[in-house]
Structure formats: structure tokens, C-alpha cells
């Protein structure tokens, strides 16, 4: 059977019952990216969304069960603000859903009433408080990617981005880890799904997207506290540090020039601009390397330390950026 006919033939009776119920009640169900949603807000809702602690997780659902059974059941203990049922391509549910109530009391009553509740003969469900995670980690980003570039991409392909913060990756020497904070668990979950599908270009290398784990968060926070620099929101909080000892400027540039000529990419053009200077001699540069044979320029922020009074730091910034471009292109000195 063709895919469409095959999916339509699955669970037909319950699908028809769902359509009839939706038509009779006037309830509008919207399916986007693997989940079907009611409300958020529901008709007639006035005011802000409910606070945290009002959402419950529903697990071990029979896959042939739909909202015509679930919404009336969970609405029997309190007013629902939103109900989300996770769906498969075939039209069956994925075995779990989320119910968000108008207040915390109703959420607690739902857990008390429906945890281990038998929804079908011999089929009990799990109902517990939703963790409502709102932070993601994206590890393996190129060091040339700036916070502004990453944020622009995320705002284009995801919704509800509150902040984007870049750190040096704890796993990869020549990479960055981004912590993404979203406005809600739903927004974060949708962003995670979008980024994991692999259709979003976040650099030249494969990136790893996951919920931000407590141990990783603690490690990043400890690194941030040990930094002597003051960090402003939206800027890279990595510890200002100089790149490891490297060859003289002309040696590094010659190496990069040779690589680009060998691969027929053209001569690299460097642009450097000092955007921040600290009293202790640390300088923050915005750097960009334009190579005609590459589809996009390499750009990012770099911390270097002045050698002494009267030194601009531009030479060191060029060296550090050239080394990163060489690393990205797979060449080492």
C-alpha cells in the first residue's frame, strides 16, 4: 500500500470517533512537528499562562487512545490550559502526553486521581509532575561561530529563545558548547526536535543536542565563577585566555596561505577589530577570515593579551584566528 493509504488504515474506528467528538464539541486540535495540541491558551482564557508546577506528564498510554477520551478524563479534576499528545507518523500516539492546568492544585489532584489509573482493561497509566526542562546544550560548535550568529540561526528556526551563551566545550578541544534557554518546556522540546533532525546548519562539524544535564551545568558554572572577567548577558563567558604558544605571525600565515593555495581556495583576508579592553591587559577582538573559495567567512571573538604598552594586539589576534581556521580545515602545524 502507498504510505498515505497505509497510515489511514491504522486505528480507523478511533480516528473517526475523535473527528466526531471534535466536531460535536467544537474543540480545535492543532498538530505541529509530531505533537497534537489543544489550548495553550484555550478559548476564553484571559491573562498570563499558568505558573510552573501546573503541568503533569502522562505515560504508558495505549497508542490507540486519543483526545476524545483523554481530555474529558483529565479535565474532570480541573480546568485545562493545554493538552499535548505526542504522535507518530502512522497516526497512533507515542505513548505519552502532557496536561497543563490553570493552577497547581488541579495538577496535584490529577496526579492523585490518575496515577496508576486503569484506562483500558489491564492498562494503567503513569501520571507525575512534569520536569518542565527549558535549557538545551549544543556541543561541538566551531570556534569561529559567534554568539550573535548562533542566536540569529536559532531565532529563525525555533521559537521562544530567551538566551544563548557560549562556553569552551568540556569534551572537544577545538569546539564550543552553547547553552540555550527557552521560554517553556514545550518551546525547548520543539527546538530540540528541530535541531536533532539535522536540517539546520550549525557549522561544518556534527553537533550534539541534548537537555542540559545538571553535572554539565555545574561544571560550566564553576568555570564561569573562576573567571576574573566580568560577563555581560549575551556575551561569551569563557575565561579570557591566550591561545597556546604558537609560531611567529609570518609562519602561521604562510601555513594558511599554502593550504589555501594547495586547495585552490584563494588568499585569506583578515579583518580584526578590538571591541573590549580590560585594565589587566586582556583585549577582546572580533575577527573574520574571508577565503574566496569558502562559502561563508570564518568569524568569532578572541581574547588576547597585550605584550606591552603601545602594542595593539592585532597581530596576536590574527595568529589565534589563523590557527583556528587551520584546525577547522583539518590542518595542524
GIDA-V230009 format. One record per residue. N is the residue number from 1. RES is the residue in one small letter. PHI is phi in whole degrees, -180 to 180 (* if undefined). OMEGA is omega as a letter, one per 20 degrees, with the letter a starting at -180 (999 if undefined). Layout:
n=[N:N]
res=[RES:RES]
phi=[PHI:PHI]
omega=[OMEGA:OMEGA]
This chain:
n=[1:2:3:4:5:6:7:8:9:10:11:12:13:14:15:16:17:18:19:20:21:22:23:24:25:26:27:28:29:30:31:32:33:34:35:36:37:38:39:40:41:42:43:44:45:46:47:48:49:50:51:52:53:54:55:56:57:58:59:60:61:62:63:64:65:66:67:68:69:70:71:72:73:74:75:76:77:78:79:80:81:82:83:84:85:86:87:88:89:90:91:92:93:94:95:96:97:98:99:100:101:102:103:104:105:106:107:108:109:110:111:112:113:114:115:116:117:118:119:120:121:122:123:124:125:126:127:128:129:130:131:132:133:134:135:136:137:138:139:140:141:142:143:144:145:146:147:148:149:150:151:152:153:154:155:156:157:158:159:160:161:162:163:164:165:166:167:168:169:170:171:172:173:174:175:176:177:178:179:180:181:182:183:184:185:186:187:188:189:190:191:192:193:194:195:196:197:198:199:200:201:202:203:204:205:206:207:208:209:210:211:212:213:214:215:216:217:218:219:220:221:222:223:224:225:226:227:228:229:230:231:232:233:234:235:236:237:238:239:240:241:242:243:244:245:246:247:248:249:250:251:252:253:254:255:256:257:258:259:260:261:262:263:264:265:266:267:268:269:270:271:272:273:274:275:276:277:278:279:280:281:282:283:284:285:286:287:288:289:290:291:292:293:294:295:296:297:298:299:300:301:302:303:304:305:306:307:308:309:310:311:312:313:314:315:316:317:318:319:320:321:322:323:324:325:326:327:328:329:330:331:332:333]
res=[x:x:x:x:x:x:x:x:x:x:x:x:x:x:x:x:x:x:x:x:x:x:x:x:x:x:x:x:x:x:x:x:x:x:x:x:x:x:x:x:x:x:x:x:x:x:x:x:x:x:x:x:x:x:x:x:x:x:x:x:x:x:x:x:x:x:x:x:x:x:x:x:x:x:x:x:x:x:x:x:x:x:x:x:x:x:x:x:x:x:x:x:x:x:x:x:x:x:x:x:x:x:x:x:x:x:x:x:x:x:x:x:x:x:x:x:x:x:x:x:x:x:x:x:x:x:x:x:x:x:x:x:x:x:x:x:x:x:x:x:x:x:x:x:x:x:x:x:x:x:x:x:x:x:x:x:x:x:x:x:x:x:x:x:x:x:x:x:x:x:x:x:x:x:x:x:x:x:x:x:x:x:x:x:x:x:x:x:x:x:x:x:x:x:x:x:x:x:x:x:x:x:x:x:x:x:x:x:x:x:x:x:x:x:x:x:x:x:x:x:x:x:x:x:x:x:x:x:x:x:x:x:x:x:x:x:x:x:x:x:x:x:x:x:x:x:x:x:x:x:x:x:x:x:x:x:x:x:x:x:x:x:x:x:x:x:x:x:x:x:x:x:x:x:x:x:x:x:x:x:x:x:x:x:x:x:x:x:x:x:x:x:x:x:x:x:x:x:x:x:x:x:x:x:x:x:x:x:x:x:x:x:x:x:x:x:x:x:x:x:x:x:x:x:x:x:x:x:x:x:x:x:x]
phi=[*:-61:-52:-65:-67:-66:-69:-68:-81:-87:56:-62:-62:-71:-66:-66:-64:-64:-62:-64:-64:-63:-68:-69:-89:77:-75:-101:-110:-118:-106:-139:47:85:-142:-109:-125:-114:77:71:-94:-78:-57:84:-72:-126:106:-75:-63:-62:-74:-64:91:-106:-107:-119:-97:-120:-122:61:-74:-61:-71:-95:-102:-125:-64:-64:-99:-75:-63:-59:-64:-78:-80:-71:-108:168:-72:-85:-87:-158:-136:-125:-111:-78:-119:-98:-63:-77:99:-84:-81:-90:94:-153:-152:-131:-120:-109:-98:-76:-153:-69:-61:-64:-62:-65:-67:-64:-63:-64:-84:-115:-68:67:-77:-87:-89:-139:-58:78:-121:-103:-110:-107:-132:-150:-66:-75:-73:51:-65:-127:-121:-117:-117:-123:-107:102:-72:-64:-68:-80:-81:-92:-60:-65:-65:-65:-62:-63:-64:-65:-68:-79:-111:-132:-120:84:-70:-98:-156:-132:-129:-103:-130:-68:-64:-75:-104:-122:-63:-109:-152:-121:-117:-108:-105:-108:-111:-114:-73:-158:-64:-62:-62:-67:-64:-67:-65:-60:-64:-62:-71:-77:-71:84:-91:-105:-87:-117:136:-88:-112:-74:-110:-112:-110:-156:-65:-70:-79:-56:-69:-69:-61:-64:-64:-66:-66:-67:-67:-67:-67:-79:-75:-86:-86:-88:-107:-103:-59:89:-116:-65:-91:-66:-64:-61:-147:-80:-63:-56:-51:-137:-65:-62:-55:-67:-68:-65:-65:-63:-62:-67:-60:-62:-61:-66:-66:-64:-93:68:-96:98:-86:-69:-116:-100:-125:-132:-143:-78:-110:-159:-130:-104:-59:-84:99:-78:-122:-107:-112:-95:-124:-143:-118:-100:-123:-56:-79:-101:-64:-134:-73:-92:-145:172:-105:-143:-100:-136:-114:-64:-77:172:-56:86:-89:-83:90:-62:-64:-65:-63:-64:-62:-63:-70:-62:-62:-68:-64:-61:-66:-64:-79:86:-115:-122:-81]
omega=[r:a:a:r:a:a:r:a:a:r:a:a:a:r:r:r:r:a:r:r:a:r:a:a:a:a:a:r:a:r:r:r:r:r:a:a:r:r:a:j:r:r:r:a:r:r:a:r:r:r:r:a:a:a:r:r:r:a:r:r:r:a:r:a:a:a:a:r:a:a:r:r:a:r:a:a:a:a:r:r:a:r:a:r:a:a:r:r:a:a:r:r:a:r:r:a:r:r:r:a:a:r:a:a:r:r:r:r:r:r:a:a:a:r:a:r:a:a:r:a:r:a:r:a:r:r:a:a:r:r:r:r:a:a:r:r:r:a:r:r:r:r:r:a:a:r:a:r:a:a:r:r:a:r:r:a:r:a:r:r:r:a:r:a:a:r:r:a:r:a:a:a:a:a:r:r:r:r:a:r:a:a:a:r:a:r:r:r:r:r:r:r:a:a:a:r:r:a:a:a:r:r:a:a:r:a:a:a:a:r:r:a:a:a:r:r:a:r:r:r:r:r:a:a:a:a:r:a:r:a:r:a:r:r:a:a:r:r:r:r:r:r:r:r:a:a:r:a:a:r:r:a:r:r:r:r:a:r:a:r:a:a:r:a:a:a:r:r:a:r:r:r:r:a:a:r:a:a:a:r:r:r:r:a:r:a:r:r:r:r:a:a:r:a:r:r:r:a:r:a:a:r:r:a:r:r:a:a:r:r:a:a:a:a:r:r:r:a:a:r:r:r:r:r:r:r:a:a:r:a:r:a:999]
